Amino acid sequence: MSDNKITIMPAQMKAIAKYEDTFAAFMGPDGSGSYNFEFCGEYKMTLEDLYTAVVNMLEKNPTVEEFGNCWYYPLTEYCYSFGLEEYCEFDDDDDIEQEDEDEIEDDPDFESGDAESPDRVRFLPLKDNDMFAEVWIGLEDIWSMEEEDAHLKDIPQLEIYRENMRVFLDNRNKPVEEREFTDTQKQDFIELFQDDDSMKNMTDTEIRLCRKFTDELCAKDSLSALRIKGYGCYGGNRIYPCDWKTSRDCIMRLYELTDDPVFANTLGYIYYYGRCTDGEPEYDKAFGMFSVAAANGMHEGMYKLADMYYHGYACRKSPGTANSLYRIVYEDCYRQMLEGHVGGSFTDAALRMGNVYLKGIDENTDPVRAFTFYLQAEQISKLRSARSDFFGNTTVAIGISKAKAEARSLIDGEFFKDYLSMKQPWIFGELVKEGYRADITFVDREDGPIRVRISRLPYPGSEWIKPVLITIPEIEYCDVTTELELEAYNLVTSFNIKSQTPVRYDYCEWNYTENRFDFFFNDVLAGWIACDEYRINRPLGKTGEGKNLRFVSVAFKKGGRTYDYLCDIEDISIGDKVIVPGYNGDTEVEVLDVYIKHESDLGIPLERYKKVIAKA
């Protein structure tokens, strides 16, 4: 390599910036020459230069290696001479700086308008620097991630960058809502606002742009746009008001384009509840769509199909078929729930299994078994609600509560107890199933019985512990847990109760000769426990303690789903009109039901409920 500096004049810098020339002219044809350049002055590379450069790249069609070695990399090395330092973002150690996300959002060049302004727009290139940075970073990805012998013209992203810049330059002086954007930019923008949390933070201008872009892309059969509009109109959100027919049409188009059973399942719900026919169900269409969903293993489709077989909607009434489908869904969801998927369909499956025994669906009625399943549905519903504030969880929780109360009313009052007494606790064996090990810890209290805590341990080399679902209807207990505590009366054991070291075992059995539990670890007897009585106490908060809360149920459209609101207004009755907060602002609706509920019996946290604003 030569140590002599090569001087590059401003006119040559401008030509390089536009890719009319490259550094290869100064380094040799293969780009292996010296990078020892001296610039006679500085040249501020503009967005117009970058656009011309990309146009020339597509025309000259170099390889990625030629583009990187002879243009992109030298420019980053001499970024200050070309005014590129803010895009290259190299610090003293040549590491890319990682800006704090909050600092980016506070940057006035990052968004249009004041940070608190309803006209603020994020995630669209509205300034030259925004567009330049987006393309420059994209060019770096091409250089670092594409094959060296690939030609630039064969990389689709480069043509996207060219079109994005062309449209930007043609519209840069227009107000944001009058500007044109490319389909790629529209697509990227709307995909950032697909969930409830992101919609909550949208500004008024972002909402209008998102709606405009989505409508335009729907006309071009964009799957993302059809999904946003279809599910937005399904009940309504900040972007779209409730419009069941539009929702149906968008989701039907999605189904036609993708053959995805998820969309068939959604259509099934629209038809089942008569969303587009003023509440008159379209059972024939619903049956067909739920059949598609069920055939593809979708739990929602399977239990809705079971509902139809139970009632005989659009099919021959078949309680046996309904029972079989309910059980298939329950068992599959039970397995998934224990694997950590509490956000799935287990709540709905357990609710329907409760109905099997409450209503006698191809089974003898058994309110205790029904109550047991309702306890499971209630518990998992609470866990699901804790992870998601989806407002529809409220409707499910209310349905479970009503079913549970009905089953409870059919059970002899003496069935329910303050504690469950047992001689041979099954929990000892339950926690070491499937090859798990468990620890037993003793807590010896002077003022009461000895407490025995059994805790499942993870497999060796793993941190995760598969929980068990423990349901004890007598004390209204249900929990997904890896441990349980018992009270032991007159306990006698070979273990040292005073020791702080837990007792470990991987197998246990009831010794009928000695009337005791024997515990083994690695096939060796670790010790035994004998006890007159074990107890599991009723958990606190299961007897209706807490405030009485008044609720009303309303629907925003005839035949539509019902929603429950807290109501502090005493003179509200069924049939009254009230004002409630909805997706599209304060809305007048009719009261369909009024009821009282204990705070401890709520299916979701109290703060998740919205309140009635006023009587209309």
C-alpha positions as CSV (number, residue, x, y, z in Angstrom):
1,M,0.0,0.0,0.0
2,S,1.2,3.5,-0.8
3,D,1.5,6.0,2.0
4,N,1.0,8.9,-0.4
5,K,-2.3,10.8,0.2
6,I,-4.7,11.1,-2.7
7,T,-6.5,14.4,-3.0
8,I,-10.1,14.4,-3.9
9,M,-11.7,17.6,-5.1
10,P,-15.3,18.8,-4.2
11,A,-16.6,18.1,-7.8
12,Q,-15.2,14.5,-7.4
13,M,-16.9,14.2,-4.0
14,K,-20.2,15.2,-5.5
15,A,-19.8,12.6,-8.2
16,I,-19.0,10.0,-5.6
17,A,-22.0,11.0,-3.5
18,K,-24.2,10.4,-6.5
19,Y,-22.6,7.1,-7.5
20,E,-21.6,8.7,-10.8
21,D,-18.1,7.7,-9.7
22,T,-16.7,5.6,-6.8
23,F,-13.5,5.4,-4.9
24,A,-12.4,2.6,-7.2
25,A,-10.9,5.3,-9.5
26,F,-8.5,6.1,-6.7
27,M,-7.9,2.6,-5.3
28,G,-7.6,0.5,-8.4
29,P,-10.3,-1.5,-10.2
30,D,-10.7,-4.1,-7.5
31,G,-10.9,-1.7,-4.7
32,S,-7.8,-3.0,-3.0
33,G,-5.8,0.2,-3.1
34,S,-5.1,2.8,-0.5
35,Y,-7.8,4.4,1.6
36,N,-5.4,7.3,2.4
37,F,-7.5,10.1,1.0
38,E,-7.3,13.9,1.5
39,F,-10.4,16.0,0.7
40,C,-10.1,19.5,-0.5
41,G,-13.0,20.9,1.5
42,E,-16.2,19.2,2.6
43,Y,-19.3,18.2,0.7
44,K,-22.7,17.8,2.4
45,M,-24.4,14.8,0.9
46,T,-28.1,15.4,0.3
47,L,-31.2,13.2,0.0
48,E,-31.3,14.1,-3.7
49,D,-27.7,12.8,-4.0
50,L,-28.7,9.6,-2.3
51,Y,-31.7,9.1,-4.6
52,T,-29.5,9.7,-7.6
53,A,-26.9,7.2,-6.2
54,V,-29.5,4.5,-5.8
55,V,-30.8,5.1,-9.4
56,N,-27.2,4.8,-10.7
57,M,-26.6,1.7,-8.6
58,L,-29.6,0.0,-10.3
59,E,-28.3,1.1,-13.7
60,K,-24.7,0.1,-13.2
61,N,-25.6,-3.0,-11.3
62,P,-22.4,-3.7,-9.3
63,T,-21.9,-6.6,-7.0
64,V,-22.4,-6.2,-3.3
65,E,-18.7,-6.5,-2.9
66,E,-17.9,-3.7,-5.4
67,F,-20.6,-1.5,-3.9
68,G,-19.4,-2.0,-0.4
69,N,-15.6,-1.8,-0.9
70,C,-15.6,1.0,-3.4
71,W,-18.5,3.2,-2.1
72,Y,-20.3,2.4,1.1
73,Y,-17.4,1.5,3.4
74,P,-15.1,4.4,2.3
75,L,-18.0,6.8,2.8
76,T,-18.5,5.6,6.4
77,E,-14.7,5.9,7.0
78,Y,-14.8,9.5,5.8
79,C,-18.3,10.3,7.0
80,Y,-17.4,13.7,8.4
81,S,-16.1,15.0,5.1
82,F,-19.4,14.0,3.5
83,G,-21.6,15.1,6.4
84,L,-22.7,11.6,7.1
85,E,-21.7,11.3,10.8
86,E,-25.3,11.4,12.1
87,Y,-26.2,8.4,9.9
88,C,-23.1,6.3,10.4
89,E,-23.2,6.9,14.2
90,F,-19.7,5.6,14.9
91,D,-18.1,6.5,18.3
92,D,-14.5,6.6,19.2
93,D,-14.3,2.8,19.3
94,D,-16.1,2.4,15.9
95,D,-19.1,0.9,17.7
96,I,-22.6,1.9,16.6
97,E,-24.2,4.0,19.2
98,Q,-27.5,2.7,20.6
99,E,-29.7,5.7,21.4
100,D,-32.3,5.3,24.1
101,E,-35.7,4.7,22.8
102,D,-37.2,7.6,24.8
103,E,-34.6,10.0,23.5
104,I,-35.5,9.0,19.9
105,E,-39.1,9.7,20.5
106,D,-38.2,13.1,22.0
107,D,-36.1,14.0,19.0
108,P,-38.0,16.8,17.0
109,D,-36.6,15.3,13.7
110,F,-38.1,11.9,14.6
111,E,-41.7,13.1,14.5
112,S,-43.9,15.9,13.3
113,G,-45.3,18.3,15.9
114,D,-45.0,18.6,19.7
115,A,-44.7,15.4,21.7
116,E,-48.1,16.0,23.3
117,S,-49.8,17.2,20.1
118,P,-52.7,15.3,18.6
119,D,-51.1,16.0,15.3
120,R,-47.9,14.1,16.2
121,V,-46.9,11.4,13.7
122,R,-44.4,8.7,14.3
123,F,-42.9,6.0,12.2
124,L,-43.2,7.8,8.8
125,P,-40.3,9.6,7.1
126,L,-41.5,13.2,7.2
127,K,-38.1,15.0,7.0
128,D,-35.2,14.6,4.7
129,N,-33.1,13.3,7.6
130,D,-35.7,10.6,8.4
131,M,-35.7,9.4,4.8
132,F,-31.9,9.6,4.4
133,A,-31.4,7.6,7.6
134,E,-33.9,4.9,6.7
135,V,-32.2,4.3,3.3
136,W,-28.6,4.6,4.6
137,I,-29.3,1.9,7.3
138,G,-30.9,-0.2,4.6
139,L,-27.8,0.0,2.4
140,E,-25.7,-1.1,5.4
141,D,-27.9,-4.2,5.7
142,I,-27.4,-4.9,2.0
143,W,-23.6,-4.6,2.4
144,S,-23.4,-6.7,5.6
145,M,-26.0,-9.3,4.9
146,E,-26.3,-10.1,1.2
147,E,-23.9,-12.4,-0.7
148,E,-20.8,-10.6,-2.0
149,D,-21.3,-11.8,-5.5
150,A,-25.0,-10.8,-5.7
151,H,-25.8,-7.9,-8.0
152,L,-27.7,-4.9,-6.6
153,K,-30.4,-5.1,-9.3
154,D,-31.3,-8.5,-8.0
155,I,-32.0,-7.2,-4.5
156,P,-35.6,-6.1,-4.3
157,Q,-35.1,-3.8,-1.4
158,L,-33.0,-1.4,-3.4
159,E,-35.8,-0.8,-5.8
160,I,-38.1,-0.2,-2.8
161,Y,-35.6,2.4,-1.4
162,R,-35.5,4.2,-4.8
163,E,-39.3,4.4,-5.0
164,N,-39.7,5.5,-1.4
165,M,-37.2,8.4,-2.0
166,R,-38.9,9.3,-5.3
167,V,-42.3,9.6,-3.7
168,F,-40.9,11.5,-0.7
169,L,-39.1,14.1,-2.9
170,D,-42.3,14.6,-4.9
171,N,-44.3,15.3,-1.7
172,R,-41.9,16.8,0.8
173,N,-43.6,20.2,1.0
174,K,-47.1,19.0,1.4
175,P,-49.0,18.7,4.8
176,V,-48.6,15.1,6.1
177,E,-52.2,14.1,5.5
178,E,-52.0,15.3,1.8
179,R,-48.7,13.5,1.1
180,E,-48.4,10.4,-1.0
181,F,-46.6,7.4,0.5
182,T,-45.5,4.1,-1.1
183,D,-47.4,0.9,-0.4
184,T,-44.4,-0.3,1.4
185,Q,-44.4,2.7,3.7
186,K,-48.1,2.4,4.3
187,Q,-47.8,-1.3,5.1
188,D,-44.9,-0.7,7.5
189,F,-46.9,2.0,9.2
190,I,-50.2,0.2,9.8
191,E,-48.5,-2.9,11.0
192,L,-47.3,-0.9,14.0
193,F,-50.9,-0.4,15.2
194,Q,-52.4,-3.9,15.3
195,D,-52.9,-4.3,19.0
196,D,-54.9,-2.5,21.7
197,D,-51.9,-1.2,23.6
198,S,-50.4,0.5,20.5
199,M,-53.8,2.0,19.6
200,K,-54.2,3.6,23.0
201,N,-51.1,5.7,22.3
202,M,-52.0,6.8,18.8
203,T,-52.5,10.4,18.1
204,D,-55.5,11.7,16.2
205,T,-53.4,12.2,13.0
206,E,-51.9,8.8,13.3
207,I,-55.4,7.3,13.6
208,R,-56.6,9.1,10.4
209,L,-53.5,8.1,8.5
210,C,-53.8,4.5,9.7
211,R,-57.4,4.4,8.5
212,K,-56.6,6.0,5.2
213,F,-53.6,3.7,4.5
214,T,-55.6,0.6,5.5
215,D,-58.5,1.5,3.3
216,E,-56.2,2.0,0.3
217,L,-54.3,-1.2,0.9
218,C,-57.5,-3.2,1.4
219,A,-58.4,-2.3,-2.2
220,K,-55.1,-4.0,-3.2
221,D,-55.8,-7.2,-1.1
222,S,-53.1,-6.5,1.5
223,L,-53.5,-9.2,4.1
224,S,-52.3,-6.9,6.9
225,A,-54.8,-4.2,5.9
226,L,-57.7,-6.6,5.6
227,R,-56.9,-8.1,9.0
228,I,-56.7,-4.6,10.6
229,K,-59.9,-3.4,9.1
230,G,-61.8,-6.8,9.5
231,Y,-61.0,-7.2,13.2
232,G,-61.2,-3.4,13.8
233,C,-64.8,-3.4,12.6
234,Y,-65.5,-6.6,14.6
235,G,-66.8,-4.8,17.6
236,G,-65.1,-1.5,16.9
237,N,-61.8,0.1,18.0
238,R,-60.1,3.5,17.8
239,I,-59.4,3.2,14.1
240,Y,-62.8,1.8,13.0
241,P,-66.3,1.9,14.4
242,C,-68.2,-1.4,14.8
243,D,-69.4,-2.4,11.3
244,W,-70.3,-6.1,11.2
245,K,-70.9,-6.3,7.4
246,T,-67.5,-4.7,6.6
247,S,-65.9,-7.0,9.1
248,R,-67.5,-10.0,7.5
249,D,-66.5,-8.9,4.0
250,C,-62.8,-8.3,5.0
251,I,-62.5,-11.5,6.8
252,M,-64.2,-13.4,4.0
253,R,-61.6,-12.0,1.6
254,L,-58.8,-13.0,4.0
255,Y,-60.2,-16.5,4.0
256,E,-60.5,-16.6,0.2
257,L,-56.9,-15.4,-0.1
258,T,-55.3,-17.6,2.5
259,D,-57.6,-20.6,3.3
260,D,-56.6,-19.9,6.9
261,P,-59.0,-21.6,9.4
262,V,-58.6,-18.7,11.8
263,F,-60.6,-16.6,9.5
264,A,-63.2,-19.4,9.0
265,N,-63.6,-19.5,12.8
266,T,-64.2,-15.7,13.0
267,L,-66.8,-15.9,10.2
268,G,-68.4,-18.7,12.2
269,Y,-68.9,-16.3,15.1
270,I,-70.3,-13.6,12.9
271,Y,-72.9,-16.0,11.4
272,Y,-73.6,-17.8,14.7
273,Y,-74.7,-14.6,16.5
274,G,-76.4,-13.0,13.4
275,R,-74.1,-10.0,13.5
276,C,-75.0,-9.0,9.9
277,T,-78.7,-10.0,10.1
278,D,-80.0,-7.9,13.1
279,G,-79.4,-10.8,15.5
280,E,-81.0,-13.5,13.4
281,P,-78.4,-16.4,13.4
282,E,-77.2,-17.8,10.1
283,Y,-76.6,-21.3,11.5
284,D,-76.0,-23.1,8.2
285,K,-73.1,-20.8,7.4
286,A,-71.8,-20.9,11.0
287,F,-71.8,-24.7,10.9
288,G,-69.8,-24.8,7.8
289,M,-67.2,-22.3,9.1
290,F,-66.9,-23.9,12.5
291,S,-66.4,-27.3,10.8
292,V,-63.5,-25.9,8.9
293,A,-61.9,-24.5,12.1
294,A,-62.6,-27.8,14.0
295,A,-61.1,-29.9,11.2
296,N,-57.9,-27.9,11.5
297,G,-57.7,-28.4,15.3
298,M,-58.9,-25.0,16.4
299,H,-60.3,-25.3,19.9
300,E,-62.8,-22.4,19.5
301,G,-64.2,-24.0,16.3
302,M,-64.5,-27.4,18.0
303,Y,-66.4,-26.2,21.1
304,K,-68.7,-23.9,19.0
305,L,-69.4,-26.9,16.8
306,A,-70.1,-28.9,19.9
307,D,-72.5,-26.2,21.0
308,M,-74.3,-26.5,17.7
309,Y,-74.6,-30.3,18.0
310,Y,-75.9,-29.9,21.5
311,H,-78.7,-27.5,20.4
312,G,-79.3,-29.0,17.0
313,Y,-78.5,-25.8,15.1
314,A,-78.2,-26.6,11.4
315,C,-77.6,-30.2,12.2
316,R,-79.2,-33.2,13.9
317,K,-79.2,-32.7,17.6
318,S,-76.5,-35.0,19.1
319,P,-75.6,-34.6,22.8
320,G,-73.1,-37.5,22.4
321,T,-71.2,-35.7,19.7
322,A,-71.2,-32.5,21.7
323,N,-69.9,-34.3,24.8
324,S,-67.1,-35.9,22.8
325,L,-66.0,-32.6,21.3
326,Y,-66.1,-30.9,24.6
327,R,-63.9,-33.5,26.2
328,I,-61.4,-33.5,23.3
329,V,-61.0,-29.7,23.7
330,Y,-60.8,-29.8,27.5
331,E,-58.1,-32.5,27.5
332,D,-56.0,-30.7,24.9
333,C,-56.4,-27.3,26.5
334,Y,-55.7,-28.8,30.0
335,R,-52.3,-30.1,28.7
336,Q,-51.5,-26.8,27.0
337,M,-52.5,-24.8,30.1
338,L,-50.1,-26.8,32.3
339,E,-47.4,-26.0,29.7
340,G,-48.0,-22.3,30.4
341,H,-50.6,-21.4,27.8
342,V,-53.2,-19.8,30.2
343,G,-54.2,-17.4,27.5
344,G,-55.7,-20.2,25.4
345,S,-59.1,-21.8,25.4
346,F,-59.0,-23.7,28.7
347,T,-61.4,-21.3,30.4
348,D,-64.0,-21.8,27.7
349,A,-63.4,-25.6,27.7
350,A,-63.7,-26.0,31.4
351,L,-66.9,-23.8,31.4
352,R,-68.5,-26.2,28.8
353,M,-67.4,-29.3,30.7
354,G,-69.2,-27.8,33.7
355,N,-72.3,-27.4,31.5
356,V,-72.0,-31.1,30.5
357,Y,-72.6,-32.1,34.2
358,L,-75.0,-29.2,35.1
359,K,-77.3,-29.8,32.1
360,G,-76.7,-33.5,31.7
361,I,-75.2,-33.4,28.2
362,D,-75.0,-37.2,27.5
363,E,-74.2,-37.6,31.2
364,N,-76.1,-37.8,34.4
365,T,-76.4,-34.4,36.0
366,D,-73.8,-33.9,38.7
367,P,-73.7,-30.4,40.2
368,V,-70.6,-31.2,42.2
369,R,-68.6,-32.1,39.1
370,A,-70.1,-29.1,37.3
371,F,-69.0,-26.9,40.2
372,T,-65.5,-28.4,40.0
373,F,-65.1,-27.5,36.4
374,Y,-66.5,-24.0,37.0
375,L,-63.9,-23.4,39.7
376,Q,-61.2,-24.3,37.1
377,A,-62.7,-22.0,34.5
378,E,-62.9,-19.2,37.0
379,Q,-59.3,-19.6,38.2
380,I,-57.8,-19.7,34.7
381,S,-60.0,-16.8,33.6
382,K,-58.5,-14.7,36.4
383,L,-55.0,-15.7,35.3
384,R,-55.8,-14.9,31.7
385,S,-57.3,-11.5,32.6
386,A,-54.2,-10.7,34.6
387,R,-52.1,-11.1,31.5
388,S,-54.5,-9.4,29.1
389,D,-56.9,-6.5,29.5
390,F,-59.0,-7.6,26.6
391,F,-62.5,-6.3,27.5
392,G,-64.2,-9.5,26.3
393,N,-62.8,-11.3,29.3
394,T,-65.4,-9.6,31.4
395,T,-68.3,-11.4,29.5
396,V,-66.7,-14.8,30.0
397,A,-66.0,-14.1,33.7
398,I,-69.6,-13.1,34.3
399,G,-70.9,-16.3,32.5
400,I,-68.7,-18.4,34.7
401,S,-69.9,-16.7,37.8
402,K,-73.5,-17.2,37.0
403,A,-73.0,-20.9,36.1
404,K,-71.0,-21.5,39.2
405,A,-73.7,-19.9,41.4
406,E,-76.4,-22.1,39.7
407,A,-74.4,-25.3,40.4
408,R,-73.7,-24.2,44.0
409,S,-77.4,-23.7,44.6
410,L,-78.0,-27.4,43.7
411,I,-75.4,-28.8,46.1
412,D,-76.3,-29.7,49.7
413,G,-75.0,-26.9,52.0
414,E,-73.3,-29.5,54.2
415,F,-71.0,-30.4,51.3
416,F,-69.0,-27.1,51.7
417,K,-66.5,-27.0,54.6
418,D,-64.0,-24.7,56.1
419,Y,-61.3,-27.3,55.6
420,L,-60.8,-30.6,53.9
421,S,-59.8,-33.5,56.2
422,M,-57.9,-36.5,54.8
423,K,-55.9,-39.5,56.0
424,Q,-53.9,-40.2,52.8
425,P,-53.2,-36.9,50.9
426,W,-53.0,-37.6,47.2
427,I,-50.8,-34.5,46.8
428,F,-47.7,-36.4,48.0
429,G,-47.9,-38.5,44.9
430,E,-49.3,-35.9,42.5
431,L,-46.2,-33.7,42.8
432,V,-43.8,-36.5,41.8
433,K,-45.6,-37.7,38.7
434,E,-43.9,-37.6,35.3
435,G,-40.5,-38.2,36.9
436,Y,-40.4,-35.0,39.0
437,R,-38.9,-34.8,42.5
438,A,-40.3,-32.9,45.4
439,D,-39.1,-31.5,48.7
440,I,-41.0,-31.7,52.0
441,T,-40.5,-28.9,54.5
442,F,-41.8,-29.1,58.1
443,V,-42.8,-26.0,60.0
444,D,-43.2,-26.8,63.7
445,R,-45.4,-24.2,65.5
446,E,-45.9,-24.1,69.2
447,D,-49.4,-22.6,68.9
448,G,-50.8,-25.0,66.3
449,P,-50.4,-28.1,64.2
450,I,-47.2,-28.9,62.2
451,R,-47.3,-27.5,58.7
452,V,-46.1,-29.8,55.9
453,R,-45.2,-28.0,52.7
454,I,-44.6,-30.2,49.5
455,S,-42.8,-28.4,46.6
456,R,-42.2,-29.9,43.2
457,L,-38.6,-29.4,41.9
458,P,-37.4,-28.8,38.4
459,Y,-35.8,-31.5,36.3
460,P,-32.0,-31.5,36.7
461,G,-30.5,-28.9,34.4
462,S,-33.8,-27.0,34.0
463,E,-35.3,-24.0,35.8
464,W,-38.9,-24.5,34.7
465,I,-41.3,-26.6,36.7
466,K,-44.5,-27.9,35.3
467,P,-47.4,-27.0,37.6
468,V,-50.4,-29.1,38.6
469,L,-54.0,-28.1,38.6
470,I,-55.4,-28.7,42.1
471,T,-59.2,-28.4,42.5
472,I,-61.0,-29.1,45.8
473,P,-64.7,-28.2,45.5
474,E,-65.5,-28.7,49.1
475,I,-63.4,-25.7,50.1
476,E,-63.8,-23.9,46.8
477,Y,-60.1,-24.1,46.1
478,C,-58.5,-24.2,42.7
479,D,-55.0,-23.2,41.7
480,V,-52.3,-23.9,39.2
481,T,-49.3,-24.5,41.5
482,T,-46.1,-26.4,42.1
483,E,-46.6,-26.7,45.9
484,L,-49.2,-27.2,48.6
485,E,-49.2,-26.8,52.3
486,L,-51.0,-29.2,54.7
487,E,-51.8,-29.0,58.4
488,A,-50.7,-32.2,60.2
489,Y,-52.3,-33.3,63.5
490,N,-50.5,-35.8,65.8
491,L,-47.7,-36.2,63.2
492,V,-45.1,-39.0,63.8
493,T,-42.2,-39.3,61.4
494,S,-38.7,-40.7,60.9
495,F,-37.6,-37.4,59.6
496,N,-36.0,-34.7,61.8
497,I,-38.8,-32.1,62.0
498,K,-36.4,-29.5,63.6
499,S,-34.0,-29.8,60.7
500,Q,-33.9,-26.9,58.3
501,T,-33.0,-29.2,55.4
502,P,-35.9,-30.3,53.2
503,V,-36.7,-34.0,52.7
504,R,-36.3,-35.0,49.1
505,Y,-38.2,-37.8,47.4
506,D,-39.1,-39.0,43.9
507,Y,-41.6,-41.8,44.8
508,C,-44.0,-42.5,47.7
509,E,-46.6,-45.1,48.6
510,W,-49.1,-45.8,51.3
511,N,-47.9,-48.5,53.7
512,Y,-51.1,-50.3,54.7
513,T,-49.4,-52.4,57.3
514,E,-48.0,-49.4,59.2
515,N,-50.7,-46.9,58.2
516,R,-48.2,-44.4,57.0
517,F,-46.6,-42.8,53.9
518,D,-43.2,-44.2,52.9
519,F,-41.0,-41.9,50.8
520,F,-38.2,-43.1,48.5
521,F,-35.4,-41.3,46.7
522,N,-33.4,-43.2,44.0
523,D,-35.1,-46.4,45.1
524,V,-33.9,-46.1,48.7
525,L,-36.3,-45.5,51.6
526,A,-35.8,-42.0,52.7
527,G,-38.3,-42.1,55.6
528,W,-41.9,-42.2,56.6
529,I,-44.7,-40.0,57.9
530,A,-47.8,-41.1,59.9
531,C,-50.5,-38.7,60.9
532,D,-54.0,-38.8,62.4
533,E,-55.4,-36.1,60.1
534,Y,-54.2,-33.8,57.4
535,R,-56.1,-30.6,56.6
536,I,-56.2,-28.1,53.7
537,N,-58.0,-24.9,54.8
538,R,-60.5,-22.9,52.7
539,P,-58.6,-20.0,51.1
540,L,-59.4,-16.5,52.1
541,G,-61.7,-14.5,49.8
542,K,-63.8,-17.4,48.8
543,T,-66.9,-16.7,50.8
544,G,-68.1,-13.5,49.3
545,E,-66.2,-11.0,51.5
546,G,-65.7,-7.5,50.4
547,K,-67.9,-4.7,49.0
548,N,-71.1,-5.3,47.2
549,L,-70.7,-3.9,43.7
550,R,-73.6,-3.0,41.3
551,F,-73.2,-3.8,37.6
552,V,-75.2,-3.4,34.5
553,S,-75.0,-5.3,31.3
554,V,-75.4,-3.5,28.0
555,A,-75.1,-4.1,24.2
556,F,-74.0,-1.6,21.7
557,K,-76.0,-3.1,18.9
558,K,-79.1,-5.3,18.8
559,G,-78.0,-8.9,18.9
560,G,-74.5,-7.9,19.7
561,R,-72.3,-9.1,22.6
562,T,-73.0,-7.8,26.1
563,Y,-70.6,-5.8,28.2
564,D,-70.7,-5.2,31.9
565,Y,-70.1,-1.8,33.6
566,L,-69.8,-0.8,37.2
567,C,-72.8,1.4,38.1
568,D,-72.8,3.7,41.1
569,I,-76.2,5.1,40.1
570,E,-78.9,3.5,42.3
571,D,-82.1,4.3,40.3
572,I,-81.0,2.3,37.2
573,S,-83.3,-0.5,36.1
574,I,-83.5,-2.9,33.1
575,G,-84.7,-1.0,30.1
576,D,-83.2,2.3,31.1
577,K,-80.8,4.2,28.8
578,V,-77.4,5.0,30.2
579,I,-74.2,6.7,28.9
580,V,-71.1,4.5,28.9
581,P,-67.6,4.9,27.5
582,G,-67.1,3.0,24.3
583,Y,-64.5,2.7,21.6
584,N,-66.0,5.6,19.8
585,G,-66.5,7.9,22.8
586,D,-69.4,8.2,25.2
587,T,-72.4,6.2,23.9
588,E,-76.0,5.8,24.9
589,V,-77.1,2.2,25.3
590,E,-80.0,0.2,26.9
591,V,-79.6,-1.6,30.2
592,L,-80.2,-5.4,29.6
593,D,-79.5,-6.6,33.1
594,V,-78.7,-5.2,36.6
595,Y,-77.0,-7.4,39.3
596,I,-74.9,-7.3,42.5
597,K,-71.6,-9.0,42.8
598,H,-69.1,-9.4,45.7
599,E,-65.7,-7.8,45.1
600,S,-64.0,-11.1,46.0
601,D,-65.9,-12.9,43.3
602,L,-64.9,-10.7,40.3
603,G,-63.4,-12.6,37.4
604,I,-61.1,-9.8,36.5
605,P,-59.4,-7.0,38.6
606,L,-61.8,-4.3,39.7
607,E,-59.8,-1.6,38.0
608,R,-60.4,-3.2,34.6
609,Y,-64.1,-2.5,34.7
610,K,-65.4,0.7,33.1
611,K,-68.1,2.7,34.8
612,V,-71.5,4.0,33.8
613,I,-71.1,7.8,33.2
614,A,-74.8,8.9,33.7
615,K,-78.4,8.0,33.2
616,A,-79.5,9.2,29.8
